[in-house]
Amino acid sequence: MRIISLQLPLTENSIANLSQGDKLLISGEVLTARDAAHQKMIQILDEGKSLPFDLTSTTLFYCGPSPKPLGKICGAIGPTTSYRMDVWTPQLLELGLKVMIGKGERSIEVVDAIRKHKAMYLVAVGGAAAYLARHIVSCETFLWPEMGTEAIHKLIFCNFPVYVAIV
């Protein structure tokens, strides 16, 4: 197994050089997005409006940070089950999304869309949320704070460990 350090955002060229099973230590900006955030993004797009961020340079992490303990940057931050986002993922890939992080399997439609659009699905280890939080150097609510843990948060990763699942 290769261990590769990468800086976000990832490009088609950097994705093309990766293989299933590679361990990545990624650093840079990530946006969290769970079910409700995906629904809101698709609603905005269906209304003919633009998202308030550029999908082509965004890495989406399927998670919602737990409340921040005193003196910490963020609370525990583990991946959520990715297939729950599968209904919306092909449309986001069509619009330029290249990198998603979560846990678990994806539907055949999403696998096909990931390959068609030269994107990538990374998995983070579930059950290790407190450990993963150690790799977050910044955490702020970015969009839709009224949605609580379903809001989109902007995270800055430093050597966040993930594995290439689909490329």
C-alpha positions as CSV (number, residue, x, y, z in Angstrom):
1,M,0.0,0.0,0.0
2,R,1.2,3.4,-0.9
3,I,1.0,6.3,1.5
4,I,0.7,9.7,-0.3
5,S,0.5,13.2,1.1
6,L,-1.7,15.5,-0.9
7,Q,-2.8,19.1,-0.8
8,L,-6.4,20.0,-1.6
9,P,-8.0,20.8,-3.9
10,L,-7.2,17.7,-5.9
11,T,-7.2,18.0,-9.7
12,E,-8.1,15.4,-12.4
13,N,-4.3,14.9,-12.9
14,S,-3.6,14.2,-9.2
15,I,-6.6,11.9,-9.1
16,A,-5.5,10.0,-12.2
17,N,-2.2,9.0,-10.4
18,L,-4.1,7.3,-7.5
19,S,-5.2,3.7,-7.1
20,Q,-7.8,2.0,-5.1
21,G,-6.4,1.2,-1.7
22,D,-3.9,4.0,-1.6
23,K,-3.7,5.7,1.9
24,L,-3.8,9.5,1.6
25,L,-2.8,12.1,4.1
26,I,-4.7,15.1,2.9
27,S,-4.4,18.7,3.9
28,G,-6.4,21.7,2.9
29,E,-10.0,23.0,2.9
30,V,-13.0,20.7,3.0
31,L,-16.7,21.4,3.3
32,T,-19.0,19.1,5.3
33,A,-22.3,18.1,3.8
34,R,-24.9,15.6,5.1
35,D,-28.4,14.7,3.9
36,A,-30.1,18.1,4.5
37,A,-27.3,20.1,3.1
38,H,-27.4,18.0,-0.1
39,Q,-31.2,18.5,-0.3
40,K,-30.6,22.3,0.0
41,M,-27.9,22.3,-2.6
42,I,-30.0,20.4,-5.1
43,Q,-33.0,22.7,-4.4
44,I,-30.8,25.8,-5.1
45,L,-29.6,24.2,-8.3
46,D,-33.1,23.1,-9.4
47,E,-34.2,26.8,-9.0
48,G,-31.5,27.7,-11.5
49,K,-29.3,29.5,-9.0
50,S,-25.6,29.0,-8.3
51,L,-24.2,27.4,-5.2
52,P,-22.3,29.8,-2.9
53,F,-19.1,27.8,-3.5
54,D,-17.3,26.3,-6.5
55,L,-18.0,22.6,-6.7
56,T,-15.0,22.0,-9.0
57,S,-12.5,22.9,-6.3
58,T,-14.5,21.5,-3.3
59,T,-14.0,18.3,-1.4
60,L,-17.2,17.2,0.3
61,F,-16.9,15.4,3.6
62,Y,-20.1,13.5,4.6
63,C,-20.1,14.4,8.3
64,G,-21.4,16.8,10.9
65,P,-19.0,17.9,13.7
66,S,-20.2,17.1,17.2
67,P,-20.3,20.1,19.6
68,K,-17.0,21.7,20.3
69,P,-15.5,20.9,23.7
70,L,-13.9,23.8,25.7
71,G,-10.4,24.4,24.4
72,K,-10.8,22.3,21.2
73,I,-11.0,23.3,17.6
74,C,-13.9,21.0,17.0
75,G,-15.8,18.1,18.4
76,A,-15.5,14.5,17.2
77,I,-15.7,14.4,13.4
78,G,-16.4,11.0,11.9
79,P,-17.8,10.1,8.5
80,T,-21.4,9.3,7.9
81,T,-22.8,6.6,5.7
82,S,-22.3,7.8,2.1
83,Y,-25.0,5.9,0.3
84,R,-27.5,8.3,1.9
85,M,-26.1,11.0,-0.5
86,D,-26.3,8.8,-3.6
87,V,-29.6,10.2,-4.8
88,W,-27.9,13.6,-5.2
89,T,-24.3,12.7,-6.1
90,P,-24.6,12.1,-9.9
91,Q,-25.9,15.7,-10.4
92,L,-23.1,17.2,-8.3
93,L,-20.5,15.1,-10.2
94,E,-22.1,16.4,-13.4
95,L,-21.5,19.9,-12.2
96,G,-17.8,19.3,-11.4
97,L,-17.5,17.8,-7.9
98,K,-14.3,15.7,-7.9
99,V,-13.8,14.5,-4.4
100,M,-16.1,13.0,-1.7
101,I,-15.2,11.5,1.7
102,G,-17.4,9.3,3.7
103,K,-17.8,5.7,4.8
104,G,-19.4,2.6,3.3
105,E,-20.4,1.6,-0.2
106,R,-21.9,3.6,-3.1
107,S,-24.6,2.6,-5.5
108,I,-23.6,1.3,-9.0
109,E,-25.0,4.6,-10.4
110,V,-22.7,6.6,-8.3
111,V,-19.7,4.4,-9.0
112,D,-20.4,4.8,-12.7
113,A,-20.8,8.6,-12.4
114,I,-17.5,8.9,-10.4
115,R,-15.6,7.1,-13.1
116,K,-17.4,8.9,-15.9
117,H,-16.5,12.3,-14.4
118,K,-12.9,11.3,-13.4
119,A,-13.7,11.9,-9.7
120,M,-12.9,10.1,-6.6
121,Y,-14.5,8.6,-3.4
122,L,-12.4,8.4,-0.3
123,V,-13.2,6.6,2.9
124,A,-12.4,7.7,6.4
125,V,-12.4,5.1,9.2
126,G,-15.7,5.0,11.0
127,G,-15.6,4.8,14.8
128,A,-12.5,7.0,15.0
129,A,-14.1,10.4,15.2
130,A,-12.1,11.6,18.2
131,Y,-8.9,10.6,16.6
132,L,-9.9,12.2,13.2
133,A,-10.6,15.5,15.0
134,R,-6.9,15.7,15.8
135,H,-6.3,16.3,12.1
136,I,-8.6,19.4,12.0
137,V,-6.8,22.7,12.4
138,S,-9.8,24.9,11.8
139,C,-13.6,24.4,11.9
140,E,-16.2,27.1,11.2
141,T,-19.8,27.1,10.2
142,F,-19.8,28.1,6.6
143,L,-23.5,28.0,5.4
144,W,-26.9,27.5,6.8
145,P,-26.2,27.6,10.6
146,E,-29.9,27.2,11.3
147,M,-29.4,23.6,10.2
148,G,-27.2,22.7,13.2
149,T,-25.0,19.6,12.6
150,E,-26.6,19.5,9.0
151,A,-25.1,22.9,8.3
152,I,-22.1,23.1,6.0
153,H,-18.9,23.6,7.9
154,K,-15.6,24.6,6.5
155,L,-12.7,22.5,7.9
156,I,-9.0,22.7,7.3
157,F,-7.4,19.3,7.4
158,C,-3.8,18.6,8.2
159,N,-2.7,15.1,7.2
160,F,-6.2,13.7,7.5
161,P,-6.0,10.0,6.9
162,V,-8.3,8.5,4.2
163,Y,-8.2,5.6,1.7
164,V,-9.0,5.6,-2.0
165,A,-12.1,3.5,-2.5
166,I,-13.3,4.5,-6.0
167,V,-11.3,6.2,-8.6
